[in-house]
Amino acid sequence: MSKRDDLIEKYADDLKKKCGQDPDMELLRKVTIGCGPAIYNADSSTVSSSDSSEVERVKTNFLVKKLGLADGPELDAAIDAVFETYGKSNRNKYRAVVYYLLTKYFGKEAVYG
């Protein structure tokens, strides 16, 4: 198994145990690949929900640029909902899992078609 496959399994486990969701493995794989080399770096592989600049980067770089959504208060609400689902007290919020949850939240799976 490759390092990426190991990480995808870890992300799927997080989705099951921490988010209570049965992951769409094909979508999770595509979202993970879309994260690029960030998943291999300890700092960039996670998202800090308490860091406002990090949250802003998720909004700008992922929701607006990648998913093509218009900036507005609904994006902040979605990010808050995803952090709530993942568990606000959970320190390790994997970027790929956050992006997966946001993709599902907005029904933008076709972006990874």
PyMOL commands that set and color helices and strands:
alter all, ss='L'
color gray80, all
select helices_A, chain A and resi 3-17+25-40+52-66+73-86+95-105+109-112
alter helices_A, ss='H'
color red, helices_A
deselect
rebuild
show_as cartoon
